[in-house]
Amino acid sequence: MKRRGTVASRLQAKVREFIEQHRLLSRGDRVLIGVSGGPDSVALLHLLLDARAELGLHLEVAHVDHGIRGVESRGDADFVRELAATAQLPFHGEAIVPAALARGTGNLEAQAREARYRFFASVAERRRLSKVAVGHTRDDQAETVLLRLFRGSGTTGLGGMAPARRFDESPGLTLVRPLLGIGKDEALDYLRERNLPYRLDATNRDTRLLRNWIRLRLMPRLQRRIDTRIAARLARQASLFREEKLWLDELAAAELEGVRAGGGIDRRRLFARGKIAQRLILRRWLEEARGHLRGIGFNHIEDLINWIALDKPQSRIAIPGGWELVREYEAIRLEEGSRNRRPICYSYVLELGAELLVPEAQMLIRTEKVLWPSNNGWPRTLMEALFDVAGLPEKLVVRNFRSGDRFQPLGLTGRKKIKDLFIEKRVPLSLRARLPLLCADEEILWIPGYGRSERGRVGPETRQVARFTALFLESNATILC
């Protein structure tokens, strides 16, 4: 006959070993425990209470009433509040109106989870807590792996839930899952032996929800047909995928360095790699730029690679989270969505002999009048231009591109569309909108870095010239000549 306390002591040791193995908690940690009132979270609460003295933990309790089950939901909240009071722990509760969840995107379960984690993050930040502990078990892990397998996840998704991860809603906060190494049956045995009460959620029996169907219908059949320890097998498989992902992440980081171009990536170098490397590089880059991969799945990555491969020199595509992927010839970059961004439009007066800062282009234009011939000689790049002062008005205008703009290129008799010049020079759309044009009497004289007009040409009769120099203020700004 088992001695009283055997199950509890064994589970305490098993959970403590899992915590140490994955470095989930450290001495003195301030931990917020998410408690729904169900058996798993109640077991988590008591197991952490058992470890509190040994680890010197500061514990607090949080509960979210999603209001989906009416009176029963309120009963859960009262139950958890009483648990916290009995343990003399601070309690933080929030009630959410179901209609507010329905206004979001995704299914109701996903909306409830996001709302719950947002609340946990806000409490942790306010109370200066460093960890949020939740009660996911090995069985939850197995269900997650199967769920993601059915939805077509890649190896990252099949890694399931990590024992610890950065909290999406607050980068300085860590989400930990101390029970991920035990099964639900072990948690129930622990509660029964210690005679600890918990609540049951009737909606967890609704097999119309895929996760419930996996738990109640599929898993029992797999246990009978394959192995009673199928949940442990799936959890182990997830762990292997996560270990492999760590190595792939290191590989992707090294490969990403080889395709970087300014603040983005070079399309040609990306496609010089194989398809698997392309996926890894793109995921790594998006995660680095956005801070996370929330909302980005395997299919998104495939669609983005196919889009980058299209024969469209300049285009953009929206990705989840309000971001856009932008292609400008062979450069691919990421920027926050511009749907509500107003078009750039500016115009400044420039007097000869003065200098002008153009903030929209992050460019400084310097001018000076000098006798000709000059010791400085002819311009060395298209970022400089010389004009005969006799052919210029005293006041010039610097503005950005307008539809229909034309100029007479140096040495030619006809006029040319500025747009055609931009296409020939492969000027990115984003730079076209910001690039300053030097104008005299509505005629375009100079496009810094790309060309100048016939007007004001320096010749044998020239006695005085106006020298213009354009300087980018951004260290990474370049002209694609």
N, C-alpha and C positions, 0 to 999 in steps of 0.2 A: 504494500500500500504506500502511495506517495505521501511524503511528509508535506504538511501545509507550508506553502512558500516556495516549493521546488520550482513550479512553473514560473512564478514571478521572478525568482532569483536568476533562473536561466535566461529568461528574456531580457532582464536588466543587463546581464553580462553580454548577451548577444548584441543588443542595441549599443551598449557602450563600446564594444569592439568595432562596430560599424562606424560609429562617430569618430573614433580614433583613426581608423583606416583611411577615412576620407577627409579627416581634419575638418569636421563640420562645426565643432564648437571648441572654443578655447577658454581657459580659466578667466573668469571675470566677464564673460560675454553678457551683453544685455539683449535678451531674446523676447520677441513677441510670438506667442503661440496662437496660430489660427485654429480655433475650436468651433466646429459646426454643431457638436452635441452627439454626433455619430460615434460608433465604437472606436474607429481608428484614431480620431482626433482626441477622444477622451483618454484612450490608452497613451497617446503621445504626451498629453498633459501630465498624467500621473508618472510616466517614466522619466520625464524631465524633472518633476518634483523629487523623484527618488535620487536623481543625479545632482540636484541643485547644490547640496552642501559640499559634495566632493569636488565639483567643478567651480564652485563659487559663482553660480549663475544668478543673474537678476532676471526674473520672469514676469511677464505680463500677458494678459489674455485678450484676444480680439475675436469678435463674432459679427457677421453680417447677416441680417434678416432680409432675404431677398423678397419676402412678401408673396412668394409664388403659391404657398400652401396655406395662406390665411392664418387661421387660429393656430394651426400646428406650427407654423413658422414662428409665431410669437411665443409659443410654448418652448420652442428650442432656445430662443433668446433668453427667456427667463431661466431655463435650466442651466445654460452656460454661465449666466450672471451669478447664479447661486454656487456653481462649481468654483468660480473665481473667488467669491466671498468666503467660502469654506476654506480654501487654500490661502486666504489672505493675500491675494494677488490683485493688482490693478486690473480693472475690466474696461474695455472699450467696445462699444456696440454702435452699429449703424443700421438703420432700416431704409430699404430702397423700395420705391414704388415700382411694381412690375411694368407699368406703362413706360417708365423711363428706360428700362432695359430694352423694351421692344423697339424703341426709336433708334437703337444702334444697329451696326452691321453684324452679320453672322447669326448663328442660332442662339436661342435663349440661354442655353448652358454656357456657351462661350462668353456671352455678354455678362452673365452672372459672375463667371470666373474673373473677367477683367475688372469688373466693379469691385469684387472682393479684394483683389490684389492692389488696386488703386487705394482702397481704404487702408489696407495693411501698411502700404508705403507711407501714407500720410501720417498715420499714427506713429510709425517708427521714426520718421523724421522729427515729429513734434516732441516725442519722448526721448530722442537721442538713443535709439536702440539700433544695434548693428546687424542683428539677424532676425529673420522671420522663419519660424519652423512650421511645417505643415505635415499632415499625417498620411501621406501617400505610402502604400505598402507595395510589396513585391507583386501582389495580384493586380494592383492598379497599373504597375509597370507592364505586366503581360498584356493587359487590355489595351494599353496605349500603343504597344508595339503592333498588335494585331490591327487596331484601328488605323494606324498610319500605313500599315502594309496594304490594307484594302483601299486606302485613298491614294496609293501610288507614290508614297514618300521615297526619297533616296536614302542613302546610308545614314545621313545625318538624322533624318526623322526616325529611322529604325533604331537609333541609339536611345530612343525613349526619353525618360526624364533623368536628368543628372542628379546625383546626390546633393550637389550644391551648384548654384549658378548665380551670376550677377542678376540682381532684381531689375527687370525691364523698366519699371516705373521710377526707380531711383538707383543710379549706377553705384552709389556708395553703400548700398544695402545688399546683403546676401540672403538668398532663399535656400533653406536647408531642408532635407527630407530624411530625418534620422531613422524612420521606420522602413525605408526602401529595401532593407535586407531581411525583413520578416514577412510572413504571410498573414492574411486576415484571420485565419484560424488561430494563429499564435496570439494575436491581439485579443481575440475573443476569449481564449483560454485564460489569459492574464486577467481580464476583467472579471470573468466568472470566479476565478480562485480568490480574488480580492473583494469579491462582492461589490463591484463598482457599477453604478447605474449609467445608462446611456440612452440616447434617443434613436429611433428608427425613422427613416424618411421613406414614406410610401411611394414617392415618385421613383425611387431606385428600383421598384418592381415593374416599372412600365417598359416593356420590351419593344415599344415603338421607337424608343431611343436606342441607337445603334450600340452605344457602350453597354447599356443594360442587357441588350440581346446577346452581346459577346459574353458578358459575365454569367448570365442566367441560363442561356441555351447552348452557346458554342463551347465555352470552356468545359462544362461537365462532360460533353461528348468527346472532346479531345482528351480529357483525363481518362475516360473509360477506354477509348480506342488506342491511345498512344502511350500515355504515362500519367500517373497521378501527380507527378511533379512537373507537369508541363509549364506551369507558371514560373517555376524556378529556371527551367530551361530557357524560356523566352527572356526572362530577366537577365540571365547570363549572356544570351546572345546580344541583348542591348548593350551590356557592359563591354563586350568585345567590339561592337561597332563604335562605341565612344572612345575606346582606346585607340582604334585605328584612325578615328577622326583626328585625334591629337597629332598623330604623325602626318596625316594628310594636311592638317592646318599648317604645320611647319613647312611642308613642301610647297603649299600654295603661297605662303608668305615669301619664300625665296623666288618662286616663279613670278609673283606679282612685281617684284623689284625689277625683273627683266623686261616688263612691258609698260612700265610707267612712262608717262610723257606729261611733264608739267604737273597739273593737278588731276590729270586723268590717266587714261591708258591709250597705248598706240594700237590701232586696229590691226595693222599688218603683223606686228609682233605677236598679238594675241592669237591670230589665225595661223601663225607659224607653229603653234603648239597643237597637240592632239585634242580631241573633243573632251576627254576627261579633264585634262589640264585647263581647258577653257572654262569648264564649269567651276572648277575649284578656284581659279583666279577670279572669276566674276563674283562668286559668292564672297570671297575674302575681301575684295575691293568694296563691294556694296556694304558689307558689315562694317568695314573700317570707316567708310564715308558717312553712313547713316547712324552708326553707333550700335546697330543691332540688325537682325535679319527678320524681325517680326513682320509677318504677312508675305514673306518671300518663300515660295515653295519650289519644288523641283521643276514644275511646269513653267513657272515664271522665268527661271534661269534658261530653260530651253527656248522659250519664246524670245527672250532678250538676245540670245546668241543668234537665232535665226534672223532677228531684226537687224542686228549689227552686220550680218552677212549680205543684206539686201544691197542692190545697186542704187542707193540713194545717198549721194554725197553729203547732203545736209538734211537732217530730220531730227525729230525728238519723239519720245514715247513715254507715256505716264506709267509709273510703277506704284505699287501700294505704299501708302503712307504720305501721299502728297508730294512725291519726288518725281523727277523726270530724268531720263537718260537722254543725253544730247550727243548726236554725231555731227561733227564738223570735219568733213573729208576723212582723214585717217585718225583724227583725235576723237576719243570718246570720253565724255565727262558726265558727272552727276550734279544736278542742282535741284534746289527746292522748287516745287511747282510754281509756274509763272502765270497761272490763269488770271489772277487778279493784279498782276504787275502792270503798271501803266507804261506805255511806250516811251522810250527816251526821246526827248525833243529839247534842244538847246541852241542858243545863238548868243555870241558875245562880240562886242566891238573891240578891235585890236588896233592900237596906234603904233605906227612905225617908231622903232626905238624903245618900245616898252616890252614887257613880257606878260604872258597870260597863262593862268592856271585853268585847265579844263577839267574839273573834278569828275565829270561823267566818264571821261576817257582816262583819268589818272595820268594826265599828260601836261607838261609845261612847254609852252612855245615861247622861245626867246627871239627877239628881233634886234637888229642893229643896222644903222646906215654907215657904209664905209666907201671910201674913194676906190675907184676901179682904174687900173688893175690893183689887186690887193695882195698883200703878202700871204694871206691865208689861202689864196687860190680857189680852185673850183671845189664844189661839194664832193665828199668822198662816198656818201651814201644817200639814198633817197629820203633819209631822215633830215637832210639839209636841203635847202633850195636857195637859189640866187635870182633876184628879179631886178630889172632896170627900174630905178626909182621914178624915172620920167614917165614910165608907163603905168604907174600905180596911183590910186587916190591916197590921200593922207590917212584916211580911216578905212580899215578893212573889217571884214566880218568873219568870224570863225563859228561854224555851225556843223551839225551832223547831217548825215545823208537824208535826202528827201526823194521820194519816188519820182522818176523822170529826169533826175539830174544828169547833165551832160557836160563835157569839156572838150577842148581842142588839144590833144596831146602834143607835146613838144616835137617839132619836126614834121608834123602832119598838117594837111589842109582841111580835112574833114573833122566832124565832131563825133565823139564817142560817148555812149552811155556809161555812166559810172558803174551801173550794175554789171555791164559786160566786163569792165575792167576788174571788178571784184571776183567775177567768176573765173576769168583768166588767171588771176593771181591766187585763186583758191582762198579768198579771205573768208573766215568763219562768219556766219550770220551774226553771232553775238558781237563780234568786233566791228562789223559793218555799221551796226546801230550806234556804236559809241565813237567811232573814228572821226576826228575833227577834219573838216574841209576848210581850206583858206579861200575866201571869196572876195571879189572886187566887183562892185556894181552887179551883183547877182551872177557873175561869171566865176566858175571854179578855177582857181589858180594852182592849187597844190593839194595832193592827198598824201600826207606824211607816210613815207615808206613804200608808196606804190606808184607815184607819178606826178608830173607837173604839166602845166599848160604852155601853149605857145606864147600867150600874152606875157609881156614884160621880159621877153628873151634878152639876155645880155649879148650885145654885139659890139662892133668896132666903135660905134658912136657913144657907147655907154660911158658916163663919167662918174656916176654914183650908183651903188647897188644896195638893195635891202637883203640882208642875209637872215634867213629863218632857220631855226634849229628846234626840232621836236625831241623832247626827252620824256620817256616813261618814268613815272614815279614808282611803279611796281617793279620789284626786282625780277619777277618771273614773266613780265610782259614781253612778248616778242612780235615782230612783224614777219609774216610768212611771205617773203618775196619769191 
